[in-house]
Amino acid sequence: KLNNTMDQITMLVTNIRTMYGTQGNYVGLNARQAVKLGIVPAVMIGDGHDKGDTIGETTAAADSQTLTNPFKGDVEIATTEVSTSQDNDAATGFRLTYKDLPKEACIALATADFGSGAGSGFIGAKIGASGQPSGTYGTNEGKAYDMPTAITNCTENAQITWYFY
């Protein structure tokens, strides 16, 4: 399940960047739009974990379904603001939120390297619904959580949000 989750995140980030790469921002990006664009792995749509649903579903069916992760928790896709000295526009980044993760999975995912250093596109991760990302644009950009911090902050049914631009 952990490997599937890592694969999903990597695939989502790649697909989102490919689809929106020429646009310069992520205006309109959300889970529903990502499904319509065909950039979500089919197994994430609705109850696809159990039934092997395919992405070829009708748009109406896709609209009514939620995205799920391998641990049966919800997945959210949304825009976020990335602030730099040159650019302070909304929707210049995006975020992925995986909910209901077991503590061990939370620790492994929070410490995973989704792109190191400035320019990688990975800003950082946030464990739980509050607090600050592990990295911020220009300061520790691309840094995952260190192991002691992840162990302290991860709980059963944890939530992690990853921020990208």
N, C-alpha and C positions, 0 to 999 in steps of 0.2 A: 504494500500500500504506500509506503514511503517513497519507493522508487517511482511508482505511478504518479504520485503527487508532484515530485520533482519534474518528471517529464511533462506533466500538464502545465505547470507554471512556465517552464522553458518554452513550450509550444505556444502558449497563450501570448507570452511576451513577444516572441518572434513574429507570430501572425499579426498581432496588433501593430507592431512597428512596421511591418511590411505593408499592411493595408492603409495605415495613416501616414506613412513616411513622407509622401509628397505634399501632404496637407499643411504641415508645420504646427499643427495642434491636434488635439483629440476631441474636438467639439462633437457632441452627439454620441460618444462612446459610452455604452452601458452593456449589461449582460444581454438584454433583448436585442440590441443592435448587433452585438458580436455574433449571436446565433444567426440572425438574418444574413450577416455577411459570410457565414460559413467558416468562421475562424476559431470556433470552439470545438475541441475534441468531442466527437459524438457521444462518448461514454459519460460526459458530464451533463448532458441535457436530460432533465427530468429524472426518471427512474432508470436511466440507461445502464446504471451499475448492475441492475438485475436482469434487464431484458435485452441488452445489447442494441438499444435504439440507434438508428442511423441519423445522420445529419439531414437526410433527404425528407424529413417530415414536412408537413405543410407549415406555412408561416404561422397560421392560427394556432396550431399545436405548439410550435416553438414559443410563441408569445405567452402561452399560459403555463409554461414549465419553468422551474427554477434550475439553476446550475448546482450540481453537487460534486463534492470531492470524494476520493476513495474511502474516506472515513465517515461518509454519509452526512457530512456537514454542508451547509450552504456555501456558495462561492459568489462573491460580488465583484463586478467589474465597474469602475467608475473613473471619471476624470478627476484630476487634482491640479492644484496650482503649483507651479515651480517658479519660485522667485529668484531672480538674479538682478544684478545692478542694471542690466540692459532690458530685461523682459519681466514684466509683472502681470502678464495676462493670465486669465483663468484658462483651464483646460490645456495647459502646456505640458502636462504630465498625466499619467494614469496610475491607478492603484488596483491591486488584486487583493481581496480579503478571503481567507479560508477560515471557516468557523468549525467548532466542535472537534478540534484536534486533540488526540491523546497527549499527555505530557511528554512522552518520549519523542513523538513525532514533532511536537512543537519545538523541542530543544534542537533536534536535528535540522529542522527547516529554518529556525531562527539563526542558526550558525552557518547555514549554507552560503556559499559564495555565488551570488547571482550576477557578479560583475564587479571587479575590484578597481578602485581608483577613479579619478575624475575622467569623465568622458565615456564611461562604460554604459551610462544610461540608467544604472541602478543607483537610486538615491539612498535607500535604506529600508529597514523593516520596523514594524511596530507590533509588539506583543500586547494583546488586549485592546480594549476600546479607547483607552486614554493613554496619555504619555507621549513621548517624543519618538520619532523614528531613530533607529540605530545610527543613521547617517543623516546629514542634511546637506542641501546643495552647497557645495564649496567647502564644507567642513565635514571631514570624515566621509565624504561622498563614496558610496559603494561599499561601505563597511557593514558587514553583518554583525550580529550580537556576538560578544565573546561568550565562551562557555559558562563561566560563573554567573553572568547576568542572565543568560537564557535559563539556566537552572532555577534561579531565584524567581524569575517572572513567569515561567511557563507553569500552568496548572492543568488539571484534567479539563477537557472541553474548552481548550484554549482557542484564541483567535489570533491570527497573524495577518497583518496588512503589509504588502510590499509596495514600494513607491518607485516608479520609473519615469523617465522622460524620453 
